[in-house]
Amino acid sequence: MADCRVFVVSEFYYCVECFFFFFFFFFFFFFFRAALFGRFRSWLGDVLGVELEPTVDISCAKYEHTDVLLCHDDELEGRRAAFILYLVPPWQSSDGGSLDLYSTDSNFQPENVVKSLVPCWNTLVLFEVSPVSFHQETVLLEWVNPLYLDISYQEQIQNEFEDNSEIQLKDFLKEEKFREVSEALRQTGIQWMKRGPPNKRCYESASVDSLPECVSVCWELLRSEAFFLLLSNFTGLRLHYLCPADEEDEDRDTKDDKEEGEVAGTSAESPSSSSSSKAGADNGGKKLSSPVCCGEVRRWSHGGYTLLHDAEAAQAEYALDLILPFGCADWEAEFGGFTCYVANEEDEELLTVYPEDNSLALVYRDKETLKFVKHVNHKSSQVDSSTCREFYDFSFVYYE
């Protein structure tokens, strides 16, 4: 009986301990959940500068010996922030379980561990869920005029762009970054290659491998995923998967594919899709797009130009053109060097974009719109002229 009595008492204490444990856990979880859904969510929205939805996802996980959560991202449609609350006993790095943060390669795939956080009791790790790396966001903040990173101002830009299909964003880069790139482009170490043939074009293009560091950083910025997302916000185009598809765009793509199929009598795949891997098809037959871009750093001087030609008209696609000029503070329109947009097989000039220092030009063109750069004439190189004799630009084309 004694043994039995002891057993019963022990069991009773065990049950009481379990009861208090689960009561404490329920009490803690209830108030913690209430805090997350209430004041904490409001505070987080103020910190991030966005209005967060009331939906909060929360789960609890227990990790034991040999357990591991492998490399992953926290991206989910609509998710803006993620958090981890560590409830661990005294812990050190030799115990494992660290939170490893990775850098990304040029294809935005995880590459190397750049920081490891060791779990610590009652520590909250909070980070913004983003489709771009921290480094890319940092470069964007360092280079781009803060005005153009403001969400409300981006909405204004998008409204104007949707009305006109073009816009010029003055003082786009921060002044110190713009001056740094302008000076670097005049360095003699850059290898400039003549682009031809003369019946299509004549200008100089820089070898990317020879670009000075600051010019190379600017080049990488304009082709980064962060910039694709920024352009999506500026234009409303589907240049990033976070940008919602527009029904009109889908109808347009369907119509274009049908017309191309009827003309060619074969597949409706665009001529350049095989080389750029821009399009594919899912099980439902709907076209999938992977936004891509191509670009170059150009130097324009006396004799430079591009021409319209039949091959360009045959391969014309919906595209977003970007031009960012440097070193043209005193450039005159009469010198040439400006970009003209015209309707295919018509003499009508639709738009002219003149080179202007640190003014980002964005132009959306359809398959019936072509462009050329006006011949840079002798007035740009007159001996008695005190104006610039050459200028530079970053020229990119983005495809949805």
N, C-alpha and C positions, 0 to 999 in steps of 0.2 A: 504493500500500500504506500509505503514511503516513497518508493521509486515512482510509483504511479502519481502520487501527489506532487512530487517535484516536477514530474513531466508535465502535469496539467498546469502548474504555476508557470513553468517556463514557457509553455505554449501560450498561456494567457499574456505574459509579458511580450512575447513575440508578436502576438496579434495586436496588442496595444501599440507597440512600436510601429508596426506596419500601418495601423490606422492613422497615427500621427504623421507618419511619413507621407502617406497619400493625401492627407488633409493639407499638409504644408505644401506639397507639390501642386495640388489643385488650387489652393489659395494663391500661391506664387504665380502660377500660370494664368489664372483668371485676371489678376491685376496687371501682370506683364502684358498680356494680350490687350487689355483695355488701354494701357499706356501707348502701345504701338499703334492702335487704331485711332487714338485721339491726339493728345498733345505732341507726341513724338512725330507723328506723321505731318502735323502742321509745321513743326519746327524744321523737319527735313525738307519740306516743300519750300520754306523760306530760304534755307541754306542753298538749295539747288536752283532757286529762282524759277521754279515751275509749280503748277498746280497739280498735285498728285490725286489720283483717283482713290476712292475709299477702299478699294480692294487691296488686301494685304495677304500674301501667302506666307504661312509659317509652318515649320515642321521641326521635329526633334529627332536627333540621331545619336546613338551611342556607339563609340568606336573602341574596340578591344584589340588585344594583341593580334597583329598581322592584318587588321582591317585597313583599308585604304580607299580614298576617293580620288580617282585618277583625274588627269588633266581635262578640264572642261571650261566652257564659258557659261555665264549666267543669262545669256540673251534669251528673251522670250517676248513675244509681241506685247507691247504695252508696258513692259517692266522698265523702270527707271533707276531703281536703287536696290541693292542687296545688302544683307547684314549677316553677321555670325556673332552669337553670344556664347562665349566659352564658359562652361561650368566644369572645370577640371581641377583635380587635386594638384598639389605642387608639381610643377612640370619643368623639364629642361630639354634642350635641343637633342640630347642623346636618346631621349625617349621616342623621338620621331613625332609624327603628327603635325608637322609644321605646315603653314599655309604658304605655298610657293607661288610666286607671281612671275610670269613669263614675259619676255620680250617677243616681238613678232618679226618674221622675215618679210621680204618684199611682197609675198603673196598673203600676208596677214595671218600666217600660221604660227603657232607657238614655237619658239626657238630655244632660248636659254633662260634659266632661272636667274632673275635679276634681284629678287628680294625674297627672304623667307621670314615669316612671322611665327614665333613660338607661342602656342596657346598659353593663356594666363587666366586665372580665375576672375570672373566678373569683368572680362574685357570684351568690349563691343567693337567689332571690325565692320566698318561701313564703307561701301564703295559704290560709285555710280556705274550702272550697267551701260556700257557704250559699245557701239560697233567698231570703234577705232581704238588704237592703243593709246596709253597715257602719253607716250612720246609724241604721237601725231597731234594730240590735243594741245600739248605744250607748244609745238611748233606753230600751230594755228594761232594760238594766243600771242606768241612772240612776234609774228609776222603781219597778221591781218589787222587793219584798223578796227578797234573795238566796236565802232559804230555798226560795222557789217556783221558782227557776231551777236548783236541784239535781236532776239526773236521777233519782237514787235516790228522792228525796222525791216527784218527779212520778209515779213508779211507784206509790207508796203512795196518792197522791191518786187516780190512775186506778183502782186496785183498789177503793177505797171508793166512787168515783163509779159504777163499773159495778155495784156491789151495790145502791146506793140511788137511782141516777139523779139525785142532787142532792148538793151539798156547799157548805159555806161556808168560805171561806179568809180567816181573820182576819188583820188587819194586812197586807193584801195589798200596798199601796203603802208605800214608804219613808216614815217619819214626817214628814220635812221636806217631801216632795212632797205628802203628804196635807194638811198644815196650809196649805201655799201655795194649793192648789186650794180648800180650805174657805173661806179668807179671800176669795179672788177671786170666788167664787160669790155673796158678799154685796154685791159692788160694784153701784152704781146704774147703771153704763153698760151692763149686759146688757139686751137687749130680750126681755121675756117675753111670749109670745103665749098667749092663752087657747085651749085645745084643746076642741073639742066634736064633735058636737052633744051637748046635755045628756042625751039618751036613751041615749048610749053612753059618754061620758066628760066629765070636767070637771077640768082641771088646767092648769098653765102649762108651756110648753115654750120653751126658749131659742133665739133665733136664732143659728145657728152663726157667722154673720159678726160678731156682736157679742161673742163670747166673749173674755175676757182671754187673753193669750198662754199662760199655764200651763194654763188650762182647755182651750184649743184643742189643746195638745200632748197632753194626756191623752186628749182625744177622738180624735185621730189615732192614738194608740197603740192604743186599743181596736179600731180598725178596720184596723190594719196587718197585713200578711202575717206579720210576726214574731209578732203576737199570735194570729193564726189557728193558727200552728204550735204555740204554747204551749198553746192551748186543746185542740188535738188530743192533746198529751201529757197534759193533765189528764184528758181524758174518753175518749180512744180513738175519738172520732168522726172521720169523714173530712172534716175541715175544712181539710186541706192535702194536696197531691198526694204529699207525702213520707210521709203516714200510710197504711200498708197497708190495703187493703180487706179487710173481714171477710166470710167466707162467709155468716154469718147475716144481715148487713146486706144483702148482694146478694139473698139469698132473700127478705128482707122487702120490698125494693124491687120485686122481680119479682111478689110476691104482691099488693102494693098497686096496682101498675100494672094487673094483671089485673082486680082488683076494680073499680077506677075505670073501666076500659074496659067492663066488663059493665054497670055502672050507667048510664054516660053513653051507651053505645052508639056512642061515637066514639073519639077519641084518648084515651090514658091520660095525657096531659100535664097537669100540675097547673095550677090556675087562675092562679097567679101566675108561672108559669115564663116566659111570654112577655114580661112586663115586667121581670123581674129577670135574664133570660138565665141561669137556673140549670141548665137541662137541655137535652140534645140527644141525638142518636143517631149512633153510628158505623156503619160498614159492616156490622158484625155484628148490628146492632139493639140493642146493649146501651146502656143509658142512661148518659150521661156527665154528671158533676156538676161545677159550678164553684161552690165555696163562696162565699156572699155574706152580707152582714149589713145590718141597718138599725138605727138607734138615735137617741136623743135625750137631751138634758139636761133633767130635769124639776124643777119646784119644787112642793112639796106644802104646803098650808096648809089652814086651816079651809074645808070645803066641797068639797075635792078627792076624786075617786073615779073609778073606771072600772066599767063594767057588762058583764055577759055579754049577748050578743045573737046572733040567728040567723045573721047574715052571718058573724060570727067563727067559729061552729061549722061552717058550710058550707065555709069556706076554711082550716080548721085543717090544719096540716102538722106533720111531725116537725121539731122545732126545739130549739135550745139557748138558753135565756134567761139573760141576765147582768144583775145589778143590783149597782151599787156606790154605796152611800149616803154622804152627807156632811152634817155639821151636825145629827146626831140623837143626840148623846151622852146627852141627858136625855129623849129621846122615850120615852113610855110606851105599852104595848100598848093601853091603854084609849082612847088618842087616835084609833085607826084608822091608816090609811096603810100597813098591811101587805098583802102580796100573798098571795092565796089561790088554790090550784090545786084544781079540782074535776073529777070525771068528768062527761062530757057526758050530759045528760038524767038525771042522778042528783043526789041531795042530799049524797052522800058527799064530804067534804072530804079531799083527799089529802095536802096539804102547806100549811103557812103559813110564809112568809118574812118575818120582822120586820126593820125597818130597823135596822141597826147600823153605827156609824161604821167605815169602812175595812174592811168585811167583804164580800168578793166572793162573791156568791151565784150559783151555777150550777145550773140546773134543766133537765133534758131532758124534754120532753113529747111524747107521741104525738098522733095525730089525734083521739083521744077525750078529751083533757085540755084544759081551758080554764082561764083565769086572770082574776082581777079584783083591783083594789085597793080595800080597804075604805074606806068614807067616813070622811074626817077630820072628827071631830065638834067641838062647841064647847069641849070640855075642853082642847083644844090651844091655845085662845086666851083662856082665862080671865085676867082682869086680875091676880088675886092669884097667878097661877102663875109660878114662877121658872124653869120649864122652857122648852125651845125651842118656838116657835110655828110654825116651818116647818122643813123639811129639803129636801135636794136629792138627786138620784141620777142616775147614768148608767144608762140602760136600753137594752140591745142585744138583738137576736135574731139568731142565727146559723143559717144553713141549709147543710146538706151539699150 
